[in-house]
Amino acid sequence: MSQLYKKATIVGVGLMGGSLGMALKGHGLAEEVVGWGRNKDRLAAARELGAIDRGTLDMGGALSGADLLVFATPIGVTSRIAPEWFAAAPPDCVITDMVSVKGRLVDNLTGLAGPRIYYAGSHPLCGSEETGVGAGRADLFEGKLCLITPVPKTKKRAIGEVQKLWQALGMRVISIAPTRHDQVVAAVSHLPLILASALINQIGDEKLLRFSGTGLLDATRIAGSSPAMWAEIITENKKSVLEEIDRTLETLMLVKQHVKSGDPARIKTWLQQARRRRRKM
Amino acid sequence: MSQLYKKATIVGVGLMGGSLGMALKGHGLAEEVVGWGRNKDRLAAARELGAIDRGTLDMGGALSGADLLVFATPIGVTSRIAPEWFAAAPPDCVITDMVSVKGRLVDNLTGLAGPRIYYAGSHPLCGSEETGVGAGRADLFEGKLCLITPVPKTKKRAIGEVQKLWQALGMRVISIAPTRHDQVVAAVSHLPLILASALINQIGDEKLLRFSGTGLLDATRIAGSSPAMWAEIITENKKSVLEEIDRTLETLMLVKQHVKSGDPARIKTWLQQARRRRRKM
């Protein structure tokens, strides 16, 4: 793969930002990968792990000469710092973010992009229960799906450039409106986390946990993820998450009727639909 | 391990019965392992796979001289055929079953055991999404937990003998009352299956399944299991399953309030509890 960037700047070098740096360097896509953060030690760790060529605490230094800027910070931080970064970004800079709830953020950030700034939102569907650059992997993005979330105001060139970035890292790319994106991730990501946590929390007697088999272990694996990160995501995606919880309440009321009927055929049909769809996944 | 049985008879040679045969033979625990079934071809397959030494369609032949009898048939079949088998079992025969809902069945079967018949119910907590002897494995039980479910009428010797069987196969054994057992498996096994199926079934648009990441894949793995088998289990365990569904409805109402509040700290605390417990599992 040929070099796409002279200077790629990653804002926040945790699991996602660190993996991005490793992947950019692994594919030889950037002449220099710079990491910005608020903690010297963490930047030093990222450099030692080969996630970045250079770390800096200084926005000006991070931005000067950058032709790619990727926010790999949590939602709240990203919203808060974006205005300053967008205002100081050099002309023709391509900007994206990796935040997992898009609605409000993409609207805000699109509004910040001046005439020669090319911003489109991204959500690479990969990650793990782990956090921090220590869990970073150069192949985290390989073969995975990335959702790009343009709004009507998003520049065509921005969409093309951001698409090029993720495809160069081996991702399949799909465009989807931010509001639709948020509904989708509520169903396929945020609700599963909530149900996994519910499964664990409602086991009243902790001693019962020793009776758990592979089924429960698999079903609750995501509940091992960062509570602070997820609490922020769920709060940000409140509307769609509440819709999904309401749909689950309805689904469970239906299942309850099936079970109450005492007719195994009714539950069987419902389980068959789930198995058929599961096999498609 | 020394030989424990002259003739071990397994009723039903699917995944569980077949694995039991392989394990008994692997550990050299029985002089002969006989499989009983209603289908010649399946018995032949079990023999070819080394799960049994001999297959038969004849109850009399299967029982004559047996000092161990294990029902590895589904709940309904087991309840239906047990009276005839118990009546024809030779004196001093040790009998158990591997059915995963115990309440009614253990009561019935305990009532069938004459003075020199030693019956106690078992539930080895292992298995897989697969079915059939082809998926059988000699080490399926190794290191796993087996719940033995005595009632007040269960003979002491029966408990001891059944315990000896599973321990000889490398299982840890815990005794638990059948009614309590059914509550426990409703929480750690039957509810997870229902929630996994709910997660899949309520994704209205099947096209969205392609957006599913590792989290959803893990969370829904058990939904790939046999719908007919699970429908029978859930129906049999109706009371406890309905209690678990009601508890889930309450839990989700609570989470809904947390999310509605817009205060990430409330969700975070709830998620933290789940993560702490998950790590204990």
Interface residues (C-beta under 8 A of the other chain):
Chain A: L125 C126 G127 S128 K144 L145 L147 V184 V185 A187 V188 S189 L191 P192 L193 I194 L195 A196 S197 A198 L199 I200 N201 Q202 I203 E206 L208 L209 R210 F211 S212 G213 T214 G215 L216 L217 D218 A219 T220 R221 I222 A223 G224 S225 P227 A228 W230 A231 E232 I234 T235 K238 V241 L242 E244 I245 D246 R247 T248 L249 T251 L252 M253 V255 K256 V259 K260 G262 D263 P264 A265 I267 K268 T269 W270 L271 Q272 Q273 A274 R275 R277 R278 R279 K280 M281
Chain B: L125 C126 G127 S128 L145 L147 V184 V185 A187 V188 S189 L191 P192 L193 I194 L195 A196 S197 A198 L199 I200 N201 Q202 I203 E206 L208 L209 R210 F211 S212 G213 T214 G215 L216 L217 D218 A219 T220 R221 I222 A223 G224 S225 P227 A228 W230 A231 E232 I234 T235 K238 V241 L242 E244 I245 D246 R247 T248 L249 T251 L252 M253 V255 K256 V259 K260 G262 D263 P264 A265 I267 K268 T269 W270 L271 Q272 Q273 A274 R275 R277 R278 R279 K280 M281
